[in-house]
Amino acid sequence: MYFEMQCLNNTVYHNNFVNNDLQFFADVGSVNSWDNGIEGNYWSNYNGTDNDGDGIGDTPYIIAESNQDNYPLVNVIPEFPSWIILPLFMIAPLIVIIFKKKVFRLIQD
């Protein structure tokens, strides 16, 4: 991720930063929030521990000067499986049609 021109006050969380030579780069003066106060991001080069087993690192992940993820995740966030999109698009219109027919019947009765 690259922020330029003093990108300020962005909130970035629930992302997977995996196997990058440089996880993040920002121009001098860029200060952003890397967590939502509860959870942050997964960083593949985070080497902290999770002693209480809650899935959140016990120490912040230092990203750059004035930028740190206070709640780094220790496990990759699962991606939404793309194979489910087609069935959802096929089923949703059927549900709408069935619902409309039932409502129409109730109105006529």
Buried (B, 14 or more C-beta within 10 A) or exposed (E): BEBEEEBEEEEBBEBBBEEEEEBBEBEEEBBBBBBEEEBBBBBEEBEBEBEEEEBBBEEBBEBBEEBBBBBBBBEEEEEEEEEEEEEEEEEEEEEEEEEEEEEEEEEEE
